[in-house]
Amino acid sequence: METYLIGLLVGDGTLEKRKNGAYAVWVDQHIKNLQILKRVIRILRKQGFKVYFYDVPGNKKRVLVYSKRLFEILKEAKENPSEFFRRLREREKLEFIGGFLDAEGTVTDRVVIYNKDKKLLERIQEFLNTKGISSHIYAFGKVFGLQVYRRSEIKKLMKLLDSIKLVSSSRLKNIGGC
């Protein structure tokens, strides 16, 4: 299973075992993030899944699949995301972070990944440190934010991660060499 997708689903995915026994996995995104959903659809179709794509209230779109296999992978990843992340190989960690950033991140003049799971953010921070990228974790109430704010660090991040939010951010276009 592609780890970009797992990272995105750990952040924004929902799973449900339906009354009829079906295993449903879906992700909702605001229509401004349509590129992310198009990528999710491509990945899921490439994996052989039948994909349902439709509108949901609040100017959102939903991508839904029925799959016990995907349900079980996502359930394991969501139950203990920091341990799931720890077990990934280096390339998979980068893919996971790219998906997780697209789900939980904000890109302005800095990059911030928000999540309640501080341990996962700490694992991501440790991994980024091995790549020469320094970051800081701040508390925002019950939510934490892993923040990369130095231009030189963001440049490194942009070279390492395949993230739609990083690529499409107009604010980062001014960073030379990217």
Backbone bond lengths (Angstrom), bond angles and torsions (degrees), N, CA, C in turn:
res aa  C-N    CA-C-N  psi(-1)  N-CA   C-N-CA  omega(-1)  CA-C   N-CA-C  phi
1 M - - - 1.450 - - 1.529 108.27 -
2 E 1.290 116.72 136.52 1.460 121.17 -178.42 1.533 110.17 -68.17
3 T 1.326 116.30 127.40 1.464 119.98 -173.32 1.533 113.36 -76.13
4 Y 1.338 118.97 -19.14 1.466 119.58 171.09 1.531 108.26 -58.51
5 L 1.336 115.81 -46.71 1.459 121.35 -179.15 1.525 110.75 -61.95
6 I 1.321 117.77 -43.28 1.463 120.87 -179.71 1.534 109.83 -63.84
7 G 1.327 117.91 -42.64 1.464 120.81 177.41 1.520 111.62 -59.86
8 L 1.327 116.40 -43.64 1.458 120.42 178.72 1.526 110.77 -64.66
9 L 1.324 116.60 -42.67 1.464 120.04 -178.44 1.520 112.67 -72.37
10 V 1.331 117.82 -31.49 1.470 119.39 174.59 1.525 108.56 -62.15
11 G 1.320 116.48 -37.59 1.461 120.29 178.67 1.509 113.77 -75.02
12 D 1.321 117.82 -53.02 1.465 121.10 -171.03 1.525 114.72 -119.91
13 G 1.304 117.52 -0.89 1.455 120.33 -175.16 1.520 113.27 -79.33
14 T 1.319 113.93 154.84 1.460 121.59 176.37 1.523 107.36 -128.57
15 L 1.329 115.21 142.51 1.451 119.09 175.91 1.510 109.46 -130.28
16 E 1.331 114.25 148.11 1.460 118.79 -177.05 1.524 109.23 -155.46
17 K 1.319 114.90 131.60 1.464 119.14 169.82 1.521 106.02 -91.81
18 R 1.320 115.41 116.75 1.454 121.68 -174.68 1.531 111.83 -78.21
19 K 1.320 115.84 162.10 1.465 121.85 179.94 1.528 112.19 -58.92
20 N 1.334 115.61 -29.72 1.466 119.65 -179.92 1.535 112.42 -83.48
21 G 1.355 116.58 3.94 1.465 120.74 178.66 1.515 114.54 92.19
22 A 1.314 118.02 -3.79 1.470 121.55 -179.60 1.525 110.01 -74.66
23 Y 1.324 115.31 144.95 1.466 122.62 177.52 1.525 108.12 -103.16
24 A 1.318 116.45 110.29 1.464 121.87 -175.92 1.525 110.33 -107.02
25 V 1.327 115.16 137.20 1.466 122.76 174.53 1.523 106.11 -132.15
26 W 1.342 116.05 130.07 1.451 118.41 178.46 1.517 111.52 -146.90
27 V 1.325 112.90 163.79 1.459 121.10 175.18 1.516 107.35 -138.46
28 D 1.319 115.17 135.65 1.463 122.66 175.38 1.522 108.48 -108.98
29 Q 1.314 115.52 142.59 1.462 121.29 174.80 1.522 108.36 -142.57
30 H 1.314 115.59 148.89 1.458 121.18 173.38 1.530 107.65 -62.92
31 I 1.314 116.74 150.50 1.465 119.75 -176.94 1.531 112.96 -60.62
32 K 1.334 117.60 -20.99 1.468 118.87 176.88 1.534 111.10 -68.07
33 N 1.334 116.84 -16.89 1.464 121.67 178.50 1.528 111.75 -103.69
34 L 1.307 116.54 31.87 1.455 121.40 -177.51 1.531 112.68 -59.18
35 Q 1.324 117.10 -33.76 1.474 120.61 178.36 1.521 111.16 -59.28
36 I 1.317 116.24 -38.34 1.469 120.13 179.59 1.523 109.41 -64.47
37 L 1.318 117.20 -45.10 1.457 120.01 -179.70 1.525 111.73 -65.83
38 K 1.305 117.37 -37.07 1.470 119.93 176.95 1.527 110.21 -61.77
39 R 1.312 116.51 -39.27 1.469 119.94 177.70 1.528 110.35 -66.13
40 V 1.322 116.75 -42.59 1.468 121.02 177.99 1.526 109.80 -59.05
41 I 1.315 117.16 -44.28 1.466 121.36 179.15 1.527 110.27 -60.46
42 R 1.335 117.42 -46.55 1.476 120.60 179.04 1.524 111.44 -58.22
43 I 1.339 116.18 -45.27 1.465 120.46 -179.21 1.523 110.48 -63.17
44 L 1.322 116.55 -47.03 1.462 120.33 -178.13 1.530 111.57 -63.89
45 R 1.307 117.15 -42.47 1.475 120.18 178.71 1.524 110.85 -65.15
46 K 1.322 115.47 -39.89 1.469 119.86 177.66 1.537 110.65 -61.01
47 Q 1.333 116.39 -32.60 1.459 121.96 178.26 1.535 111.88 -80.22
48 G 1.336 117.00 -3.33 1.461 121.32 176.65 1.520 115.39 92.08
49 F 1.320 117.63 12.77 1.461 120.59 -179.48 1.525 111.61 -85.28
50 K 1.330 116.18 145.35 1.461 121.55 168.81 1.522 106.34 -81.67
51 V 1.320 116.66 124.69 1.462 122.43 -172.06 1.522 109.97 -110.27
52 Y 1.322 115.70 133.57 1.459 122.86 173.53 1.523 107.58 -108.39
53 F 1.330 115.78 132.01 1.467 121.69 -175.74 1.521 107.54 -132.68
54 Y 1.342 116.37 121.46 1.459 118.52 -177.03 1.525 111.64 -156.87
55 D 1.335 114.98 170.02 1.461 122.69 179.54 1.518 110.58 -78.80
56 V 1.333 114.98 146.11 1.460 121.67 170.35 1.525 107.58 -132.35
57 P 1.330 118.66 159.04 1.469 120.62 -177.25 1.535 112.98 -56.47
58 G 1.310 115.01 149.94 1.461 121.44 176.57 1.518 113.80 90.80
59 N 1.344 117.27 31.95 1.463 121.44 -178.48 1.520 111.99 56.06
60 K 1.316 115.57 42.03 1.462 120.94 -178.52 1.521 110.57 -120.35
61 K 1.308 112.76 159.48 1.463 122.10 173.81 1.526 107.04 -121.18
62 R 1.320 115.22 152.88 1.463 120.52 179.14 1.519 109.65 -126.03
63 V 1.334 114.67 138.53 1.457 122.46 170.31 1.523 105.96 -113.27
64 L 1.344 116.08 123.65 1.455 122.26 -174.24 1.524 110.10 -128.98
65 V 1.319 116.21 138.10 1.459 121.65 170.96 1.524 108.47 -133.81
66 Y 1.312 114.79 153.53 1.454 121.51 173.11 1.524 106.62 -108.97
67 S 1.332 115.46 114.68 1.456 119.64 -177.54 1.521 109.90 -161.99
68 K 1.300 115.40 120.94 1.463 119.70 175.89 1.533 109.88 -67.59
69 R 1.327 116.68 -39.88 1.471 120.70 -179.36 1.525 111.53 -60.45
70 L 1.336 117.29 -51.15 1.460 120.67 178.97 1.520 110.72 -63.62
71 F 1.326 117.21 -40.81 1.459 122.33 177.07 1.530 110.60 -55.03
72 E 1.336 117.10 -48.20 1.466 121.06 -177.17 1.525 112.34 -67.49
73 I 1.331 117.31 -39.45 1.468 120.69 177.28 1.526 109.96 -63.41
74 L 1.319 116.26 -46.67 1.465 120.49 -178.72 1.524 111.00 -67.16
75 K 1.315 117.11 -39.35 1.462 120.41 178.48 1.520 110.65 -59.61
76 E 1.333 116.71 -45.36 1.473 120.42 177.58 1.529 110.89 -61.86
77 A 1.310 116.41 -44.59 1.464 120.66 -178.35 1.527 111.39 -65.20
78 K 1.322 117.84 -38.85 1.469 121.40 -178.72 1.532 112.56 -75.89
79 E 1.337 117.26 -28.69 1.466 119.53 -179.67 1.514 112.21 -65.78
80 N 1.332 117.10 -37.25 1.460 120.88 179.16 1.529 108.55 -148.36
81 P 1.332 116.68 75.44 1.467 119.54 -173.97 1.522 114.55 -62.32
82 S 1.319 118.03 -33.80 1.472 118.31 -179.27 1.527 110.78 -68.04
83 E 1.318 117.52 -36.98 1.475 120.74 177.23 1.528 110.20 -71.10
84 F 1.321 117.06 -40.45 1.468 120.95 175.82 1.526 109.43 -57.50
85 F 1.322 115.94 -47.57 1.469 120.71 -179.74 1.528 110.75 -62.32
86 R 1.310 117.80 -42.34 1.464 122.13 -178.06 1.521 111.33 -58.01
87 R 1.326 117.29 -36.62 1.468 121.55 -175.95 1.528 113.83 -78.99
88 L 1.316 117.77 -10.71 1.465 120.49 -178.75 1.525 111.31 -72.63
89 R 1.324 115.37 151.61 1.470 120.84 172.18 1.531 108.46 -75.05
90 E 1.315 116.27 166.15 1.470 121.47 -174.82 1.527 112.53 -53.57
91 R 1.324 117.56 -51.30 1.472 121.02 -178.61 1.536 110.70 -61.42
92 E 1.327 116.06 -40.11 1.458 120.46 179.14 1.528 110.94 -65.49
93 K 1.314 117.22 -36.06 1.471 120.17 177.48 1.524 110.57 -62.39
94 L 1.327 116.28 -42.17 1.462 119.75 178.39 1.528 110.84 -63.70
95 E 1.340 116.93 -41.79 1.461 120.61 178.21 1.526 110.66 -64.61
96 F 1.330 116.83 -43.75 1.461 121.69 179.07 1.528 109.95 -58.56
97 I 1.327 117.15 -47.28 1.468 120.77 -179.22 1.523 110.29 -61.85
98 G 1.333 118.08 -39.71 1.465 121.03 177.69 1.520 111.58 -58.98
99 G 1.329 116.97 -45.64 1.460 120.94 178.24 1.520 112.44 -68.59
100 F 1.326 115.23 -40.79 1.460 120.58 179.92 1.531 110.49 -64.52
101 L 1.324 116.62 -39.22 1.463 121.42 176.08 1.528 110.45 -63.65
102 D 1.321 117.35 -42.57 1.468 119.49 179.08 1.524 111.36 -64.06
103 A 1.333 117.19 -30.16 1.467 120.60 178.88 1.519 111.90 -82.73
104 E 1.313 117.39 -47.61 1.458 122.45 -167.62 1.528 114.06 -112.49
105 G 1.315 116.40 2.29 1.456 118.87 -172.01 1.508 115.28 -99.46
106 T 1.324 113.12 160.30 1.452 123.25 172.36 1.516 106.78 -129.36
107 V 1.315 116.04 133.23 1.460 120.65 179.62 1.514 107.66 -121.71
108 T 1.325 115.26 115.73 1.465 121.76 174.15 1.527 104.94 -126.51
109 D 1.327 117.81 -121.08 1.457 120.34 171.62 1.522 109.60 -83.02
110 R 1.309 116.55 0.23 1.466 124.86 177.14 1.513 108.04 -142.30
111 V 1.307 115.58 169.96 1.466 121.56 177.73 1.524 107.03 -116.48
112 V 1.327 116.12 127.08 1.460 120.98 179.39 1.524 108.41 -131.41
113 I 1.333 115.91 131.47 1.459 121.59 172.95 1.522 106.69 -110.99
114 Y 1.335 115.96 119.49 1.465 121.81 -177.92 1.522 110.32 -100.24
115 N 1.333 116.13 139.49 1.456 120.36 175.10 1.512 109.54 -169.15
116 K 1.327 116.49 155.10 1.465 121.09 177.28 1.522 112.12 -79.23
117 D 1.323 116.95 -19.53 1.464 121.51 -176.33 1.533 109.96 -86.44
118 K 1.317 115.24 89.91 1.460 120.52 -178.07 1.528 111.39 -62.61
119 K 1.311 116.99 -35.64 1.465 120.56 -178.88 1.537 110.84 -62.91
120 L 1.333 117.03 -40.75 1.466 119.93 176.09 1.523 110.73 -63.22
121 L 1.322 116.75 -45.28 1.465 119.80 178.72 1.521 111.24 -61.68
122 E 1.324 117.45 -36.71 1.464 120.78 177.19 1.526 111.20 -65.90
123 R 1.331 116.89 -39.45 1.479 120.32 177.07 1.525 110.46 -63.88
124 I 1.319 116.27 -42.97 1.470 120.35 178.02 1.522 109.39 -63.34
125 Q 1.326 117.23 -42.63 1.460 121.81 178.75 1.530 111.00 -59.87
126 E 1.326 116.94 -46.23 1.470 120.85 178.26 1.530 110.80 -58.99
127 F 1.326 116.15 -43.43 1.459 119.77 179.61 1.530 110.88 -64.62
128 L 1.331 116.98 -45.10 1.469 119.67 178.87 1.523 111.41 -61.20
129 N 1.332 116.66 -34.94 1.464 119.84 176.45 1.526 111.32 -59.40
130 T 1.339 117.52 -37.08 1.467 120.28 179.02 1.522 111.16 -66.89
131 K 1.315 116.71 -19.64 1.466 122.32 178.34 1.532 111.76 -96.88
132 G 1.329 116.81 8.00 1.456 120.98 178.99 1.513 114.52 78.29
133 I 1.319 116.59 21.55 1.460 121.03 -179.53 1.518 108.28 -112.60
134 S 1.330 115.51 114.21 1.457 118.75 178.51 1.530 109.53 -89.37
135 S 1.311 113.97 144.80 1.459 120.46 -179.83 1.517 107.88 -145.97
136 H 1.309 114.98 168.70 1.460 120.66 179.88 1.524 107.99 -134.25
137 I 1.327 115.39 145.95 1.459 120.65 177.42 1.522 108.29 -109.64
138 Y 1.317 115.18 127.17 1.449 122.06 179.63 1.524 109.07 -121.20
139 A 1.323 116.02 151.61 1.467 121.27 175.20 1.522 108.90 -93.53
140 F 1.325 115.31 134.06 1.454 122.88 174.38 1.528 105.98 -124.02
141 G 1.313 116.65 77.80 1.467 120.78 -172.60 1.518 109.19 70.51
142 K 1.339 116.88 -123.81 1.464 121.43 179.61 1.522 112.89 -88.27
143 V 1.324 116.01 -2.51 1.459 122.22 -178.50 1.524 108.54 -108.64
144 F 1.322 115.56 147.41 1.456 121.29 178.03 1.522 108.74 -112.99
145 G 1.313 115.03 154.84 1.456 120.31 178.08 1.510 110.58 -130.99
146 L 1.332 116.09 123.08 1.459 121.27 172.44 1.519 105.95 -89.06
147 Q 1.328 116.13 120.03 1.456 121.22 -169.85 1.527 111.36 -120.20
148 V 1.323 115.04 130.74 1.462 122.77 172.26 1.519 105.38 -116.35
149 Y 1.329 116.45 119.07 1.466 117.04 -173.93 1.519 114.63 -126.22
150 R 1.318 119.02 -14.38 1.474 119.21 177.50 1.523 109.67 -76.52
151 R 1.317 115.88 136.51 1.469 120.64 -178.71 1.520 111.63 -57.13
152 S 1.326 116.54 -41.49 1.469 119.46 -179.19 1.524 111.24 -64.94
153 E 1.325 117.30 -34.68 1.465 121.45 178.98 1.538 110.35 -72.24
154 I 1.315 116.46 -38.33 1.465 120.74 178.74 1.522 109.64 -65.69
155 K 1.317 117.79 -38.41 1.473 121.43 176.01 1.526 110.15 -57.21
156 K 1.331 116.06 -46.64 1.463 120.04 179.19 1.526 110.68 -61.99
157 L 1.306 115.69 -42.70 1.464 121.30 -180.00 1.526 110.34 -61.02
158 M 1.314 116.78 -42.59 1.456 121.63 -179.39 1.523 111.70 -64.00
159 K 1.312 117.38 -32.28 1.465 120.99 178.47 1.523 111.87 -76.07
160 L 1.318 116.80 -29.49 1.468 120.96 -175.41 1.525 114.42 -88.98
161 L 1.339 117.11 -36.06 1.456 120.34 -170.70 1.514 112.53 -101.93
162 D 1.313 114.47 143.09 1.457 121.89 172.32 1.523 106.91 -100.96
163 S 1.325 115.66 89.01 1.457 121.97 -176.38 1.516 108.97 -129.35
164 I 1.316 115.63 128.56 1.466 120.24 178.89 1.520 110.64 -63.41
165 K 1.324 117.88 -39.43 1.466 120.50 -179.90 1.521 111.59 -64.52
166 L 1.328 117.93 -37.26 1.465 120.04 177.92 1.522 111.08 -67.89
167 V 1.316 116.52 -43.90 1.459 121.29 -176.95 1.521 111.71 -68.62
168 S 1.338 116.24 -38.90 1.460 119.01 -172.65 1.529 114.48 -90.75
169 S 1.323 118.15 -2.38 1.457 119.40 -177.53 1.524 111.19 -70.98
170 S 1.325 115.76 119.69 1.462 120.19 179.37 1.527 111.31 -69.15
171 R 1.311 117.08 -27.11 1.472 120.36 -179.08 1.521 111.97 -69.74
172 L 1.326 116.95 -27.11 1.462 119.68 -178.76 1.524 112.54 -88.42
173 K 1.302 117.50 -7.68 1.470 121.06 -178.95 1.528 111.30 -62.91
174 N 1.328 116.98 -22.92 1.467 120.63 -178.88 1.519 112.93 -79.80
175 I 1.317 117.59 -8.74 1.459 119.49 179.67 1.515 107.83 -77.67
176 G 1.296 116.52 116.48 1.459 122.18 -176.18 1.508 112.48 -62.58
177 G 1.326 116.03 147.43 1.455 122.48 175.13 1.511 114.35 81.51
178 C 1.315 117.57 6.64 1.475 119.45 180.00 1.508 110.31 -111.64
